Amino acid sequence: PGCHRCSLASFRAPLLRQMTDFYLDPRSFSIPGLRDINKEWSNIPDTRIKNMIVVESQYLAFHKYLLDSLCFQWGDSNGKVIVGKLDHSVRAGAIKAAVLVSASIVEAALRAHAEQRKYDLPKNERHRTFGVLVDAWEKSGARDLAVVWDDVKTLKDHRNTIHLYKAADEKMDFREVLAAEEGLLGSGNRAIDAMKKLTS
């Protein structure tokens, strides 16, 4: 009640005579404009990369709105109705997507500043991976990001679970992702906030 239903997100399971509706609560969201987000990332020395970060930041804001606001209503032929927030394996997938986008933003910012500072990076740009960037920052002795460095490494490690074999090896099924939600999203928020303040 009072929520805007997303018809595209509804489906029926006719054999089980069940129906699940997904809807948004709150039903509206004011997405930040690219121009405003661009001001937040004025510290990125490479304009081309800054523009990519800005677009991804806008999507991340929208994705977090969906994560926080997507609800479901489930009912069966016996009249049983369950209402709640997005949960279980679907929520875990949305959390992993948020971590992936957050990690991509942090990785791009790290690399832009590392290149500006002339850190020791591979000459082949294809080899400038997140892990290589983390090593380069640690070898540099820079302390700019000391407060959030554990968050940066958390994002790096969990981003790798997009590879399903890696996720299986680390036993990161959806239950573990849900249990780690607050920590993972918090790491993303703190690391991104720190990247916006970084100067080179």
N, C-alpha and C positions, 0 to 999 in steps of 0.2 A: 504493500500500500504506500502510495506517495512516491514510489520509485519508478524510474523510466525503464521499461523492459527493452532489452535488445533482442529483437526477433531473430536476428541472424545467429544468436548464441543459444537458441532453444532447440531442443531435439526431442524426439519421441522414441520410445522403445516398445513397439506394438506387441511384440511377443510376451513381454512382461506386463503389459498394460500399465506402464509407468510413464511419467512425464517429468522432465526437469526443465525449469525455466531459469535463465540467468538474467539478472537485472542489476542496475547501478544504484547505489545509495551511498553518498548523495548522487543525484542524477545529473548534475552539471559540474563543469570544471573549466576554469579559465587558464588555458595553456599559456605559458610565458612566450612572448614574442622573440623572434631570432635577434632583433636589434638589441633588446634588453639583455639577452643572454650573452651576446657578443661583448657587451661592456664588462661582464663578469670575467671574461677570458682575455682581456686586453693584454695580459702578461705573457701570452704565448708568442714567441718571437717569429714563428713561421706562419704567415697569414693563411696559407693554404691549409695547414693542419688546424689552425684555429677555427676556420670555417667548418671543418669536419667535426671538430669537438662541439661546436655550437649546435649543430644539427642533431648530433647524438644526445646532447644534454636536453634538448627540447623533447626528443622522443622519450628519454628516461623519465622526465617529469610526467609525461602522459602515461607511461607504463606503470609508474608507481601509483598514479591515481586509479588505474584499473585494478592493481593488486590490492589496494586498500578498499576499493568501493564495490568490486564485483561480488554479488551475492547470488544465492540460488534458492529456489523453492522446488521441492521434490514431493510428488504425490503419487499414490497408487490407486488401484480400483476400489480399495477398501476405505478410501477416504483419509488415509494417513498422510499427513503433510509435515514436512521438515523444512525449516527455513534457517539459513545461516550464511556465513561468509564463505567465499571461495576457499576450498580446503583440499586436503589429501594430495594426491599425485598431481592434480592440475595446478594447485597452488605452488607445489614444489617446482614445477616447470616454470612458473612465472617468476619465482625467486631466482632460479638459475639464470633466466634471461636477464633479470635486473643486474645480477652479479656480472654477467658477461658484458653488458653495455658499460657498466661502471668501470670494469677492468680495462676495457678498450679505451675509455676516456683517460684513465690514469696512465696507461701505457703510452698513449700519444703525447700527453703532457710531459711525462718523464723523458721521452726521447727528444722532444723539441728542445727542452732545456739542456739535456745532456749534449746534444749537438752544438747548441749555442755556447756551451762552456768548454767545448773541445775535449770532452771526456774520451777515454780510450775505448773506442767502439770498433767493431769489425768494418773493414773498408767496404765489404759487400753488404749493402743495405738490407738484403734479404735475411741476413744473419743477425740483425739487430732486434732480437726477440725480447719479449718481456723479461725472461730469465737473464739474458745477457745485459739488459738495461739495469736490472737490479744489481747484478755483479759490478757493473761499471760505477754505479752510484756508491756502492759500498767501498770499492777500491779508491774512489776519489776522496773519501774522508769527509765529504760534505755532511753538515748537520742540519740543513734546512728542514728536512723531513723526519727528523729523529722521533718526534712525537707520534707520527702516524706510520712509521716504517713497518711495524708489525701488521698494520691494516693493509699496506701496499702488498706485503708478501702473502697475506691471507687471500687477497683478490687474485694474485698470480696463481697461487696453488689451486684455488677452487675454480678458476676459469678453465683449468685443464680437465675438469670433470665433464666438460662438454663432450669429451671423447668418452664414449660409453664403456669401453674397456677399462679406461682409467678410473671411471666412477665405480665400476664393479670391483676393481682391484682394491680400491680404498673403501669399499662397502658404503658408498654414498648413495643409498637408495632414497626414495622420497621421504621416508621417515626421518632420516638423518638430516636432510635438507631442511625440513620443517623445524626440527629441534634447533638447528643452527641459524634460523631466519634472522633473529634480532642481531646476532653477531655479524652475520654476513652483510646485511643491509647497512648496519652501523659502520662497518669497515668501509663500505663504498662511500657513504656520506662523508665520513671524516677525511678519507683520502682525497676525494674530489674537492672538498672545501680547502684543504691544504694546497692542492695544485693551483687553485685560483689565486692564492696569495704568493706563490713562488715567483721569484724574480731572477733574471740572469743577465 
